[in-house]
Structures are given as C-alpha cells and as structure tokens.
C-alpha cells in the first residue's frame, strides 16, 4: 500500500498536477464572469488602519 502525502515543494505539486487525467481538467470549461460590486473604504475600515504606521 502506498501512502499519499502532500507535496513538499512546488516542483512536487506541479508533477502531481501533471498526472491529473485530461477528462478531469476544466481547461475547456469557461469560468463564470461575475462583476463584483465596487469596493469603497468606509470610516470603519479606515479606522482599523489609521494608526498602522505607529503600530509597525
């Protein structure tokens, strides 16, 4: 019995991915394109980082 281990390097991960059968890959399946709402900084978000320079 062969134990399955997590890849420890990027090279091992790439090698593992190369063994995925073509039928299981989503190369030909288009990704859904959803427009995210625009992001704006509100007062609460700004307050969280206002003193960051002094903290760091």
URHUZI-V704161 format. One record per backbone hydrogen bond with DSSP energy under -1.0 kcal/mol. CO is the residue of the C=O (numbers start at 1). NH is the residue of the N-H. If there is no record, write none. Layout:
# URHUZI-V704161
{{CO,NH} {CO,NH}}
This chain:
# URHUZI-V704161
{{9,13} {10,14} {11,15} {12,16} {13,17} {14,18} {16,19} {17,20} {21,24} {42,46} {43,47} {44,48} {49,52} {51,55} {52,56}}
